[in-house]
Amino acid sequence: MLYYKTYELSTKQDWVVFIHGAGGSSSIWYKQLREFKKHFNILLIDLRGHGKSKDQKMLGKNYSFKDVSLDILEVINHLQIKSAHFIGISLGTILIRNIAEIDPTKIKSMVLGGAVIRLNTRVKTLITLGNLGKKLIPYMWLYKFFAWCLMPKKRHVESRLLFVNQAKKLCQKEFIKWFKLTTDVAPLLVHFEENKITTPTLYIMGKEDYMFLLPVEETVKKSPNAKLEIIEDSGHVCNVDQPDKFNEIAINFLTNFNEDKKTEAV
């Protein structure tokens, strides 16, 4: 089973599950914990091969987005959490959306930061080059290059270094397995676009997220169940670039969600 850590406020409080991106770990949410612990029960998870999730049974084979999504559901079922709010960043947003496909009853709402919902030409080119060179180029060179492409500005340095330092804990073999998943991203995102869901969704994007902001803007215009908040002076990893703003927006969304549900019940 994946490594996880919980912070339980009360049996009456909703659960919030945090899902990190590729190369990261649950430690990237350290700027969210203090505020979210005041309002919700928290579940932090390290995806397989990341952080403290080093179970050799999980690492001994190639895996798919479905496998990684089922890993997360295994933890949730083990803890007997009936449903929760999910918060993800970058690739973690794809996993959350996939969980909504596999078992929609588990997800009350989704907060998707730096959401990946469509790949533009630049991203596809990077993925192609990365797949061609993943066995020849030291994985940290490749990861640093990708991190710089996604987070190029000076004010993105903290986010960039955080993910790079976490990625150093992956070995080349595990990095290659995760990178192989990128070949499945495009068809999976097309499937998501063709199969709409009604789960209440908040997108939180940095204004400087040049790779992924535009597709989110276009998607939200067509979706009555989705909202978009754009954070100034922030890039792809907006929960690290502007944590106070990210926390305020996300907590307000989740609090209002609960208030709306109470009103509906009356």
N, C-alpha and C positions, 0 to 999 in steps of 0.2 A: 504494500500500500504506500501511497505517496506520503511524504512528510507533511504534517500540518500542525498548526497551532491555533488555539481558540482563546478568545477573551469573552467570557459570558457575563453580561450585565444583569439579565433577568430572564426568567422563562417566559415573561410576557412580551419581551422585546423581539423585534424582527432580527433575523440573521442577515448579515452582509458578507458575501463571499468575494474575496479579492483574487483576481487571476492576472499574473504577470505575463510579460511577453517573452519571446525567444531570447535566450542568453541572459535573462535576468533571474530573479528569485523573489520570494515573498518579501525580502528586505527592501525592495524598491518602494514599498508602501509605508515606510517609516514616517513620512511626513503627513500621512493620513491617520495613523493609529490614534494619536492623542485625542483628536476631535471626534472621530467616529466611535471610539469606545464610550463616549459620553451618551450616545444615543442608541447604539445597536450592539447586538452580539456579533462578534467578528470571527470569521474563519479565514486564515491565511494558508495558502497551499503552495508548495514547491512542485512545479511540473517535473515529470520524470527526467532524470539526468541533470537537473538544475538544483542549486542550493543543497539541501540535505536529502533529496530524493535520489538515493543511489542504490536502490534495490536491484541486485544483479539479475534477477528474474525478469525485470522490466527492461533492463538495458541490453539483454543478450540478443535482441532481434530488432529488425526494422519495425517502424510503427506508422500509423496513419492518424489523421485528425480524429477519426472515430475512436481509436485506441486511447488517445490522450484525453478526449472528452469523457470516455468511460472511466478513466482513472479518477477524474474529478468527481464524477457521480458516485463512485465507490466510496470515497471519503464522506460525502454528504449522506449517503445511505447508512454508512457505518455510525455516523453521529446522530442518526435518526432525525435529520432536519427535513421536514416535509417540503418546505419551499423557502426560498430566500431571494434577496436582491443580489444581483451580480454586478461587480465593478471590474472592468478589465482595461488593459492598456495594450495598444499595438496588436501583436498576434493573439494576445489573450482575448481580444474582442471577437476574433474568429471562433475561438473555442467556445465562448459563451453563446454565440449565435448557433453554433453546432449543437450545444446542449439543449437549446430551445427547440431544435429540430428533433433530437432524440427523445427528450422527455420534457415537454413544455410545462408540465405541472410543477416542476422544480423551480421555475423562475417566475418571481412576482414582477420584477422589472429589471431592466438592463441599463447600466451607465457605462457607455463605451467611450473611453478616452483614446485619442489618437487612432480612431477607428479605421480599420482596413476593410473597405467594402467594394473596392474596385482597384485594379492595377492599371496605371497609365503606362505609356511607352517607356518612360525612363525606368520605372520599377521593373517592368518585364525585361528590359535590357540588362539591368543589374543582376536579376535572378539568373538569366541565361549565362552571363559571364561568370557568375559565382558557381553555377553548376559545372561549367567547363573547367574551372580551376580549383574546385574544392579539394581534390586529391593531390594537387601539385603545390598549391600555395599554402603556407602555414595558416591554420584557421584563424589565428588572432589577427594576422594581416588583413584577411578577408573581412573579419567582423569589424575591425576598426574602420575599414574603408566604408562598409555599409553604414556604420554608426555616423560617420562624418557626412555621408550623403543625406541621411535622414535628419541630422541635427548639425548643420554646418556653421551656425553663428556662434559668436563668443559667448552669448548668454545661454547657449545650449551646452556649454562645456560640462557643467555638473551632471546633467542628464547623460551625456555621452560617456563620461568617465565612469559613472555608476554602472551603466550597462556593460561597458568594456571590462571593468574590474570583476563583475559577476561572471562574465563569459569566460574569464581566465580559469574558472573552476570546472569548465567543461573540458573534456579531452577531445582530441581531434576526431576520434571515432564517433563520439556522441554528437559532436557538432555536425559531422557529415550526415548523420541520421536525421537530425533536425532540419538541415538544409534541404534534404531530399523532399521534405514536406512542401517546400515552396513550389514544386512542380504540380502539386495538387490544389494550390491556392486558387488559381484562376477559375478552373471548372467548379470548384466549391462555391466561390463567390457568385458565379453565374446562377448556380442552383438556388442560392439564397435569394437572389434578385427575382427569380421566377416563382419562388414559393414564399410569398409574403406571410408574415406572422403578425399577430395583433398585440404582442407583448409591449406594454408601455416602455418606451426607449428614450433615453437622453444621451445625445452625443455631446461630448465636450472636446473641442478641438482647439489647438493653438493656431493663432492667425498665421504663424510662420511654418505651419505644417504643409509645405508646398507639394508634397507627394500625394496627400490623401484628403485634404480639406474639400476641394472642389466636388469630388464624387459624393461626399456626405451632404454638402449643401444641396445638390441636385436631388438626392434621395429623400431628404427631409421635406422638400417641397411637395413631394408626391405621397407622403405618408401621414395620415391623420393621427397615428399613434406615436409619432416621433417628434422630438424637440431638439434644437441645436443651440448650444452656447459656445461662442468663440471667445477665447481668452487672448487679450493683447500681449505682446512681448513674450510669446510662448511658442515653442516648436512642437515636435511630435510627442514628446513625453511631457505633456502639460501638467501632470500631477507632481512632477519634480520641479519644472521650470517656475510654475506659479501655484504652489501648494495651497496657499490660503484661499485663493480664488476658486481653485478646483474643489476644495473641501466645502466651501460655502455653497457653491452651485449644486454639488451632488447631494449634500445633506438637505438642502431646501427641497430638492426634487423628491427625495425619499420621504421626507416629512410630509410634504403636500400629498404624496401618493397615499400615505396612511390616513391622512385626514379625509381625503376623498372617499376612501373605502369605508370609513366610519360613517360618513354622510350617506353613502349608498345603503348601508346596513339599516340606518334609521328610516 
